[in-house]
Amino acid sequence: MSASAQTAVKPAKKLKTLSFTCRVVYEPSNAMWVRELEVDYDSKAFKVLRIDGIQAHGFSVEGASIITHMDNERIYLDLSVPSWKSQFREAAQGQGVCIKNR
């Protein structure tokens, strides 16, 4: 029997997804944007973060909070009380609530 035949291939674990719709108001313009947030996870950790369908290159997790950045926007997500806070290019701040999707 070959070595490859002896090595059992484990099926990939299916990740679960948390999905949120966030309504974020950016100041000073008072513009409201709807942002879509998805977090793929398994029983051990958050694995993938997507904002508006774009995968974040990296993120850090502190308890129920996720910190990341995309396109010069630093983003702080609090999943315990689903909310969004961000700072965009030192010129604007965003803040809003997130609603968990089914």
Secondary structure, 3 states (H helix, E strand, C coil): CCHHHHCCCCCCCCCEEEEEEEEEEEECCCEEEEEEEEEEECCCCEEEEEECCEECCCEEEECCEEEEEECCEEEEEECCCCEEEEEECCCEEEEEEEEECC
